């Protein structure tokens, strides 16, 4: 029986075997930004589990761009080289290997969530000075970020470009720019965190300027035949903040640059946002951008059931679905979803004897 969730999806020269994406999920498991055995096993098991694409967690484009001191990085060649075996394994299982590149901005220099998630002050053993669009901290407990100069902007733009080149050297097939969850690029977009008085602040056009400069520079070096994605927070869930109307405008400009897919998340701008979380609560954002711009989108957020994912695609709300926590709980969700939907999907031969019978 044919189900849209298990149909191929072609983007430029890359074809995903199905529409199930492993969302980027930070692991906070390396003190030097270099991928180790944990990443091979964590990411590789999701490829074995049948996902169409496995996306590596937010990888910092510079040391100051880390969320925590234990974040994965891609600011040097050793980090790129260390990812190659994992990329090769993902590909060998039939999945597409992708990576998200990011800068934490004003939310940098914090402990990993399982170590408390509290801000680490600059000058302490593992802390550093965060930077941002404006000198406005994420919360009263966070360090006030240093407002970025134009030279800082140029340097960070170049860091993204270098990270994209290293991602290509590591043989990733898809690259995603992180413009969501209150991190650096999102902090330029939102009027809550961007109160600059220069050409990078104020009007929507000005607030879009730096993220678009980064996207344009990355698209220029990312191979033409490979897809470029962008993850956005479609709304801050805060009155007077970033919202879906501005997100549509951003997505339209990204499309002109050559971004292929908008990955639609939300929130992360303030610690006290009132987010109406529930099954599929962010799907309408993906649907609106898809229909208004005729641009491929990915829906994400509390998607846990096979029929729920199938309905999102069949009703035209998105082109694919990304799962995060559900795939932490169950790396083999895609194989089980195929069974639930009546799809005859190949299991890894090593696991074939465990395949449920009809």
C-alpha positions, -999 to 999 in steps of 0.1 A, spaced: 0 0 0 14 34 -10 17 61 16 31 96 10 53 94 42 72 66 25 76 81 -10 110 95 -22 116 132 -20 140 148 -45 158 181 -38 183 192 -64 205 161 -69 197 146 -36 169 120 -31 155 110 3 141 75 5 112 88 26 98 119 42 110 113 77 138 136 90 158 131 122 158 166 136 191 181 149 193 174 186 222 187 207 240 160 226 265 182 246 290 154 245 324 167 234 347 190 253 366 201 221 339 200 194 352 168 179 326 140 172 333 108 190 318 73 193 287 87 209 278 106 177 285 76 155 262 54 176 235 80 182 232 92 146 240 58 130 212 40 149 187 65 135 199 58 100 196 20 107 161 28 120 149 38 85 148 76 85 151 93 51 175 119 64 197 122 96 206 157 105 236 163 128 230 185 157 236 223 157 274 225 151 291 257 162 308 278 135 332 292 161 342 285 197 322 316 209 292 302 189 287 272 211 257 270 234 278 250 259 315 242 263 305 206 252 289 214 219 298 198 186 318 221 164 328 226 128 352 255 131 383 235 123 394 208 100 399 182 127 362 185 136 352 181 99 374 150 95 360 134 126 325 136 112 334 117 80 330 82 94 296 90 108 285 105 74 298 74 56 279 51 80 246 71 76 250 69 38 257 32 39 224 26 56 205 44 28 199 77 46 209 112 36 235 128 59 228 165 68 242 190 92 229 221 109 255 249 114 248 275 140 260 303 163 244 306 198 247 344 200 234 358 233 225 322 245 261 311 245 283 301 274 257 280 294 261 246 309 245 215 292 209 209 303 219 178 322 244 199 341 219 224 351 217 246 320 228 277 339 248 305 324 286 302 328 301 337 334 329 350 312 363 346 328 354 314 346 371 282 338 347 272 309 329 305 302 333 332 276 317 365 265 286 360 244 279 383 215 246 394 200 226 419 179 222 442 209 234 442 245 203 425 258 206 393 278 184 363 272 173 364 308 183 383 340 207 354 348 225 354 315 255 375 307 248 407 288 261 401 252 285 424 235 269 442 207 284 431 174 303 456 153 302 455 115 336 438 117 321 412 140 293 406 115 318 401 87 338 377 108 308 356 118 295 356 82 329 342 71 327 316 99 295 303 85 310 302 50 341 282 63 318 259 82 298 252 50 330 244 32 340 220 60 306 204 59 311 197 22 346 184 28 330 159 53 307 148 25 273 160 39 246 161 12 223 187 29 232 218 49 209 237 72 213 273 85 201 277 121 179 309 122 157 297 151 153 293 189 168 327 199 203 320 187 224 345 168 207 348 134 172 347 150 183 374 174 188 397 144 154 389 131 134 396 162 127 431 175 128 417 210 165 411 208 175 435 180 173 471 190 202 484 168 202 518 154 223 510 123 213 494 90 210 460 108 182 471 131 148 487 131 128 480 100 120 445 89 143 450 59 172 459 82 165 431 106 166 406 77 199 420 64 225 401 83 208 366 82 203 371 45 239 381 41 249 349 58 226 328 37 237 345 4 274 339 13 268 303 23 248 295 -9 277 309 -29 300 283 -16 276 254 -10 276 233 -42 248 242 -66 237 206 -69 232 202 -31 202 215 -11 204 243 14 178 244 42 170 270 68 154 263 102 133 293 115 113 301 145 81 310 128 69 330 158 84 341 192 50 335 208 55 370 223 34 401 215 55 426 194 81 399 186 89 379 155 58 363 139 45 343 110 39 373 87 76 383 91 86 346 86 68 345 53 87 376 42 120 360 53 112 327 36 104 346 4 138 363 5 156 330 13 139 314 -17 153 341 -40 188 334 -26 185 297 -34 174 282 -1 154 251 -9 135 242 22 121 260 53 122 239 84 95 254 106 99 255 144 91 283 168 99 299 201 132 302 220 135 340 220 125 345 256 124 322 286 88 331 296 70 328 262 36 312 265 37 284 240 5 264 233 24 232 228 3 202 216 4 176 189 13 193 156 11 228 171 37 242 147 23 225 115 2 255 105 34 276 101 48 251 76 15 250 58 13 287 54 48 292 40 44 262 17 12 275 2 19 313 1 54 309 -14 51 275 -32 82 265 -13 89 232 3 86 230 41 92 206 69 68 203 98 82 197 133 69 196 169 52 168 189 47 146 158 46 111 174 22 89 154 25 74 120 -10 84 109 -5 119 122 26 123 101 9 109 70 -20 132 74 3 163 75 17 153 42 -15 141 25 -33 173 34 -5 194 19 6 210 51 43 201 46 66 181 23 82 162 51 81 158 89 110 161 114 110 141 146 132 148 176 122 135 210 102 107 196 133 95 178 153 97 210 127 74 226 126 51 196 153 52 169 133 26 149 101 47 147 103 48 108 103 10 106 74 7 130 55 36 112 58 17 79 43 -14 96 15 7 111 7 23 77 7 -10 59 39 -2 39 62 -31 29 94 -14 39 128 -31 38 145 -36 72 182 -39 76 191 -75 68 206 -79 102 173 -71 118 150 -88 92 141 -117 115 125 -92 138 103 -76 112 66 -79 122 45 -102 100 12 -91 85 
